[in-house]
């Protein structure tokens, strides 16, 4: 049984030296080989984590009437508790394939750690493209390794490609390199890939604004008001992208950077996303983390995030013209319905859930840019300032 | 001595005319005698004669010769046979029949050898006359025939299998398509090859069942013969199951209904199959196990890579020792092959286990973990793919 146990305290402090992870890799291989040489079928136990379940009824609260540990674990969607295990063995072909990929990625990781080099997930894919066949195979293997070794991805020296952007009233340094956003408020800076190297954070901003996509509007906002604007990608790059599947979803570096900023600066954080199922999903990814990386949600989620817009209820409040509205597709409706089942909505952000219900009820969507239909400066001069001032965020 | 079946004799007669029939009759005479009998077949060639004449002598020390069995010889030489054959008869202490032919001696010898090896424990001698360097002496020594003792049922079965294929009209060079209908490359395969080279895998299983102290044991022996093609893809061409002995008292009808006999057959077959798998690594693996085995080379490559690229020399030493390798310096391929063997071995081991005792590989998601349509493992939610697509 290949199962590694690691003291969680080390992990919290994030101070494990490379040599420890090298040792963990070695332990894993050793256990695997021992099984093989003793005529046992190797079994790799992988804890499964999730950041929500589909119990939208809120019965989670009722379970506290019976606070036995087993009941608590079985009904509570805790981010930090494993929800079942998967056991990979050489009995099923899909497991053999997955184990094959897992070990191949582990081999790369072991080399990265030994040589103290960093690679992105994409780089790893391109080392053996024919073997992996698709990026998701590498992604899954990396997540599996993180769960087995009980560590975060950056501990494996696997980094994001880096697509997050930051601008506004902020100054910081990363590995000796200075990021002076304050002096160039119209300039968008890339969020550093090695977030753990970020130091000397200084800011006079009043709040942090997360936007789905960096655009001219948000740039104007950053330059006029004392805010820090963070986005997962720029609108320009999204326009160039042929595949919109990943648009606006924050990568690990962006979320870790935000967590660092909020932890250091203690600023309020607002999320501004398109009024559609994707926008809402992006917002939940910032606040609750993603399902794929639920095992690391503790280090990636941002419970401080408040939703500032665009709300489905804005549609009537700001009299958006029909030409700005698009009907929800069948897929989008299905996605919305599925999202409504997420247990955390009712439990933690019931107002978000009400807005999403409204989205489904109205059956139409619109982008942030639609708010500028009456005036180009409406978003920056009226919409956001008024909402913050009146506390119209949820 | 083994009894010949009529069809074998008939087949052989196509080539050897009456010889097998004479041998058959000689065996019958030996059987009738209470004494230990001797049956000899001697081929004597006269290489200097033109055409080359081969004299075949079949003699026995049995009893009860009868002229009718040699009746056909009275009409020889048969013009239909090209006048190749002639014959003589001797009756003395035993019986001896002598035939002469101008057939090619190598063909004759091969046919006799195969026939006698299969059918009878006997001496076969070949005399090359006065030539100084005889090519053949005793082809089958009497001592070699110990393997034809009644206990060697499996050998008889192999032989029977060969006969079965003959019955389907095979010759040495052609394959019966109905017998070998799977993906065989006929150009480099002949049916006799697996038999001759020992490629036939033969194992048996004996199942016993004692009903009560009063009744006799029921014994069922199942023998399974598997021929494996030389193709790298393991391909099982046929499998025959024989029930050699069923030393059983008649089962009462109610017990027959209960399937007691059938369960005994099943048990015997199962034991034979287990025996076959036990003695022949990699044989009769399930298609599923074969699929998983196909991952072994890649897995072995990666695991050996993890071992050899580690900068932890203690770990390396431990792994090398676990693999049973000795020394200091190892080629990557050596380690890889050892790991691969281990992987295949555990897969095989697991495949032999009964289905229910194999470890379950459960999926432990009790509820709607995958309910959301977007939760496919494409990880785009992580967002990095967006930039990857842009690259």
HADDOCK unambig.tbl for C-alpha pairs under 7 A between the chains (distance, minus, plus):
assign (segid A and resid 30 and name CA) (segid B and resid 319 and name CA) 6.99 0.50 0.50
assign (segid A and resid 34 and name CA) (segid B and resid 322 and name CA) 6.98 0.50 0.50
assign (segid A and resid 36 and name CA) (segid B and resid 342 and name CA) 5.79 0.50 0.50
assign (segid A and resid 36 and name CA) (segid B and resid 343 and name CA) 6.19 0.50 0.50
assign (segid A and resid 36 and name CA) (segid B and resid 346 and name CA) 6.62 0.50 0.50
assign (segid A and resid 37 and name CA) (segid B and resid 322 and name CA) 6.44 0.50 0.50
assign (segid A and resid 37 and name CA) (segid B and resid 323 and name CA) 6.50 0.50 0.50
assign (segid A and resid 37 and name CA) (segid B and resid 342 and name CA) 6.19 0.50 0.50
assign (segid A and resid 39 and name CA) (segid B and resid 346 and name CA) 5.33 0.50 0.50
assign (segid A and resid 40 and name CA) (segid B and resid 346 and name CA) 6.13 0.50 0.50
assign (segid A and resid 41 and name CA) (segid B and resid 346 and name CA) 5.77 0.50 0.50
assign (segid A and resid 53 and name CA) (segid B and resid 368 and name CA) 6.99 0.50 0.50
assign (segid A and resid 53 and name CA) (segid B and resid 369 and name CA) 6.56 0.50 0.50
assign (segid A and resid 54 and name CA) (segid B and resid 368 and name CA) 6.12 0.50 0.50
assign (segid A and resid 84 and name CA) (segid B and resid 364 and name CA) 5.59 0.50 0.50
assign (segid A and resid 84 and name CA) (segid B and resid 365 and name CA) 6.64 0.50 0.50
assign (segid A and resid 85 and name CA) (segid B and resid 364 and name CA) 5.91 0.50 0.50
assign (segid A and resid 86 and name CA) (segid B and resid 362 and name CA) 6.94 0.50 0.50
assign (segid A and resid 86 and name CA) (segid B and resid 363 and name CA) 6.03 0.50 0.50
assign (segid A and resid 86 and name CA) (segid B and resid 364 and name CA) 6.16 0.50 0.50
assign (segid A and resid 87 and name CA) (segid B and resid 361 and name CA) 5.92 0.50 0.50
assign (segid A and resid 87 and name CA) (segid B and resid 362 and name CA) 6.77 0.50 0.50
assign (segid A and resid 88 and name CA) (segid B and resid 361 and name CA) 6.94 0.50 0.50
assign (segid A and resid 89 and name CA) (segid B and resid 361 and name CA) 6.79 0.50 0.50
assign (segid A and resid 90 and name CA) (segid B and resid 292 and name CA) 6.83 0.50 0.50
assign (segid A and resid 90 and name CA) (segid B and resid 347 and name CA) 6.98 0.50 0.50
assign (segid A and resid 93 and name CA) (segid B and resid 291 and name CA) 6.88 0.50 0.50
assign (segid A and resid 93 and name CA) (segid B and resid 292 and name CA) 5.54 0.50 0.50
assign (segid A and resid 96 and name CA) (segid B and resid 292 and name CA) 6.49 0.50 0.50
assign (segid A and resid 96 and name CA) (segid B and resid 295 and name CA) 6.75 0.50 0.50
assign (segid A and resid 100 and name CA) (segid B and resid 299 and name CA) 5.60 0.50 0.50
assign (segid A and resid 103 and name CA) (segid B and resid 302 and name CA) 6.39 0.50 0.50
assign (segid A and resid 104 and name CA) (segid B and resid 302 and name CA) 5.79 0.50 0.50
assign (segid A and resid 107 and name CA) (segid B and resid 302 and name CA) 6.83 0.50 0.50
assign (segid A and resid 107 and name CA) (segid B and resid 305 and name CA) 6.91 0.50 0.50
assign (segid A and resid 107 and name CA) (segid B and resid 306 and name CA) 5.49 0.50 0.50
assign (segid A and resid 122 and name CA) (segid B and resid 388 and name CA) 6.82 0.50 0.50
assign (segid A and resid 136 and name CA) (segid B and resid 377 and name CA) 6.47 0.50 0.50
assign (segid A and resid 136 and name CA) (segid B and resid 378 and name CA) 5.08 0.50 0.50
assign (segid A and resid 136 and name CA) (segid B and resid 379 and name CA) 6.35 0.50 0.50
assign (segid A and resid 160 and name CA) (segid B and resid 384 and name CA) 6.87 0.50 0.50
assign (segid A and resid 161 and name CA) (segid B and resid 384 and name CA) 6.84 0.50 0.50
assign (segid A and resid 163 and name CA) (segid B and resid 387 and name CA) 6.47 0.50 0.50
assign (segid A and resid 241 and name CA) (segid B and resid 389 and name CA) 6.99 0.50 0.50
assign (segid A and resid 241 and name CA) (segid B and resid 390 and name CA) 5.87 0.50 0.50
assign (segid A and resid 243 and name CA) (segid B and resid 389 and name CA) 6.95 0.50 0.50
assign (segid A and resid 245 and name CA) (segid B and resid 380 and name CA) 6.33 0.50 0.50
assign (segid A and resid 245 and name CA) (segid B and resid 386 and name CA) 6.93 0.50 0.50
assign (segid A and resid 246 and name CA) (segid B and resid 380 and name CA) 4.88 0.50 0.50
assign (segid A and resid 246 and name CA) (segid B and resid 381 and name CA) 6.14 0.50 0.50
assign (segid A and resid 246 and name CA) (segid B and resid 383 and name CA) 4.80 0.50 0.50
assign (segid A and resid 246 and name CA) (segid B and resid 385 and name CA) 5.97 0.50 0.50
assign (segid A and resid 246 and name CA) (segid B and resid 386 and name CA) 4.50 0.50 0.50
assign (segid A and resid 247 and name CA) (segid B and resid 383 and name CA) 6.71 0.50 0.50
assign (segid A and resid 247 and name CA) (segid B and resid 386 and name CA) 5.98 0.50 0.50
assign (segid A and resid 248 and name CA) (segid B and resid 383 and name CA) 6.87 0.50 0.50
assign (segid A and resid 249 and name CA) (segid B and resid 381 and name CA) 5.68 0.50 0.50
assign (segid A and resid 249 and name CA) (segid B and resid 382 and name CA) 6.04 0.50 0.50
assign (segid A and resid 249 and name CA) (segid B and resid 383 and name CA) 4.44 0.50 0.50
assign (segid A and resid 250 and name CA) (segid B and resid 382 and name CA) 6.13 0.50 0.50
assign (segid A and resid 250 and name CA) (segid B and resid 383 and name CA) 5.27 0.50 0.50
assign (segid A and resid 251 and name CA) (segid B and resid 382 and name CA) 5.15 0.50 0.50
assign (segid A and resid 251 and name CA) (segid B and resid 383 and name CA) 5.00 0.50 0.50
assign (segid A and resid 251 and name CA) (segid B and resid 384 and name CA) 5.59 0.50 0.50
assign (segid A and resid 290 and name CA) (segid B and resid 381 and name CA) 6.79 0.50 0.50
assign (segid A and resid 292 and name CA) (segid B and resid 379 and name CA) 6.58 0.50 0.50
assign (segid A and resid 335 and name CA) (segid B and resid 372 and name CA) 6.93 0.50 0.50
assign (segid A and resid 335 and name CA) (segid B and resid 373 and name CA) 6.53 0.50 0.50
assign (segid A and resid 338 and name CA) (segid B and resid 372 and name CA) 5.26 0.50 0.50
